[in-house]
Structure formats: C-alpha cells, structure tokens
Amino acid sequence: MALRIGLTGGVACGKSTVAEMLKAAGAHVLDADVIARELVAPGSPALRAIIAHFGPAFSAPGGGLDRAALRARIFADPAAKTWLEALLHPLIRATFMTASAALAEQHPQTPLVWVVPLLVENDYRPLLDQVLVVDCPRSVQVERLRARPGWTKEQVTAVLAAQCDRAARNAAADWIITNEGTLTELQTQVGLYLRHLRGTGRFA
C-alpha cells in the first residue's frame, strides 16, 4: 500500500515549494487547494450552492467564482466561513480518498503526498501514515503575506488567526522542515527527509 504523507504548515511557510520538490523526486502530490478550485469550477454543484447561498455578486464574469469577494466575506464573517467549510471539506476529503485509492493501485511503492493547509484543524491525521510539517516563525509568515499582492493587514491577521498555533501543528508532526532561510537550505532539508523515506523502504 502506498505511503500517505500529510504535508501541512502555516500559511506562507512554504508548503507548495516543498510539495514541488517531493513531486520532482517522484511522489504523487494531491493538493487540497487545487481540489477545492476544481470543485467550484463553472457549472459545478458546489459553485451553484455557493452562489445560491451568498448571492449572484459572488459570481465572476464567465460564470466562475469571484474568489477575492468570497475570501473577503469569509474573513469578515465567521458564520460564512463555517458554512463554506461544511460544504467543501467533506467533498475535498472524499476526493483525496478516491484519487489516492486509484493511484495506490497503480503505483503501490510511490508515496502519496496530501497537501492540506488545515490538516490538524480538520483532523486528517487518522487518514495518514505520517505528517510532514513545513515550519517558520510567525514574523516570517507575516512578512511573506504582506508581500503578496492584494493582502491587507486585516486579511493577514484573519488568516493567521484561523489556523492552529505553531506549537500544536508541530506537535502533530512526524517530521519538521524549517523554512526561514534560502531555497538551497530548504532543498537540503527536503533531501534529508527523502533519504529517511528511502531508508524505511517505503519509497523506491
């Protein structure tokens, strides 16, 4: 059976970069954010439910979802965030399970990496063989988020508040990669993790 690795970390800690490195090494990567975007594609049942709940103002030109408007709404309205998570999280989890079963059948010796930003918060641990956390100090997270186009100070504060604290996330980890230095330093740490996996015989 293919090894299931949950890859998580605080926002702007570098999960996507590490996921790309693991993919380049041969792992299969499934990303919760990518799955969520696919679930709300134009014409999808989830998108119709969102527009019916929040109103036509959240529909973008071309029939897609106005992600910026929805992000602003859920940051400002906890009830809206709860409703959206109740709609999408079960669908995301089911997609992970279905896709993983198909990949594991075809490639049983290839690890499956689930990139899940809210892995700890949404209790994905029982579905996984191990958890890999990408970590960095909160000050670095804030600096990186503020450098992203369109992120206000209020949105940065809200998204950080929505995630579990750093200590709780790291406590759930089987392996921690610290990402507060250079890309080369990050690659070195990922390389150490890959050597560990190959040493266990779970990654050919």
Secondary structure in CASP SS format (residue, H / E / C, confidence):
PFRMAT SS
TARGET T0000
AUTHOR 0000-0000-0000
METHOD secondary structure of the structure
MODEL  1
M C 1.00
A C 1.00
L C 1.00
R E 1.00
I E 1.00
G E 1.00
L E 1.00
T E 1.00
G E 1.00
G C 1.00
V C 1.00
A C 1.00
C C 1.00
G C 1.00
K H 1.00
S H 1.00
T H 1.00
V H 1.00
A H 1.00
E H 1.00
M H 1.00
L H 1.00
K H 1.00
A H 1.00
A C 1.00
G C 1.00
A C 1.00
H E 1.00
V E 1.00
L E 1.00
D E 1.00
A H 1.00
D H 1.00
V H 1.00
I H 1.00
A H 1.00
R H 1.00
E H 1.00
L H 1.00
V C 1.00
A C 1.00
P C 1.00
G C 1.00
S C 1.00
P H 1.00
A H 1.00
L H 1.00
R H 1.00
A H 1.00
I H 1.00
I H 1.00
A H 1.00
H H 1.00
F H 1.00
G C 1.00
P H 1.00
A H 1.00
F H 1.00
S E 1.00
A C 1.00
P C 1.00
G C 1.00
G C 1.00
G C 1.00
L E 1.00
D C 1.00
R H 1.00
A H 1.00
A H 1.00
L H 1.00
R H 1.00
A H 1.00
R H 1.00
I H 1.00
F H 1.00
A H 1.00
D C 1.00
P H 1.00
A H 1.00
A H 1.00
K H 1.00
T H 1.00
W H 1.00
L H 1.00
E H 1.00
A H 1.00
L H 1.00
L H 1.00
H H 1.00
P H 1.00
L H 1.00
I H 1.00
R H 1.00
A H 1.00
T H 1.00
F H 1.00
M H 1.00
T H 1.00
A H 1.00
S H 1.00
A H 1.00
A H 1.00
L H 1.00
A H 1.00
E H 1.00
Q H 1.00
H C 1.00
P C 1.00
Q C 1.00
T C 1.00
P C 1.00
L E 1.00
V E 1.00
W E 1.00
V E 1.00
V C 1.00
P C 1.00
L C 1.00
L C 1.00
V C 1.00
E C 1.00
N C 1.00
D C 1.00
Y C 1.00
R H 1.00
P H 1.00
L H 1.00
L C 1.00
D C 1.00
Q E 1.00
V E 1.00
L E 1.00
V E 1.00
V E 1.00
D E 1.00
C C 1.00
P C 1.00
R H 1.00
S H 1.00
V H 1.00
Q H 1.00
V H 1.00
E H 1.00
R H 1.00
L H 1.00
R H 1.00
A C 1.00
R C 1.00
P C 1.00
G C 1.00
W C 1.00
T C 1.00
K H 1.00
E H 1.00
Q H 1.00
V H 1.00
T H 1.00
A H 1.00
V H 1.00
L H 1.00
A H 1.00
A C 1.00
Q C 1.00
C C 1.00
D C 1.00
R H 1.00
A H 1.00
A H 1.00
R H 1.00
N H 1.00
A H 1.00
A C 1.00
A C 1.00
D C 1.00
W E 1.00
I E 1.00
I E 1.00
T E 1.00
N C 1.00
E C 1.00
G C 1.00
T C 1.00
L H 1.00
T H 1.00
E H 1.00
L H 1.00
Q H 1.00
T H 1.00
Q H 1.00
V H 1.00
G H 1.00
L H 1.00
Y H 1.00
L H 1.00
R H 1.00
H H 1.00
L H 1.00
R H 1.00
G H 1.00
T H 1.00
G C 1.00
R C 1.00
F C 1.00
A C 1.00
END
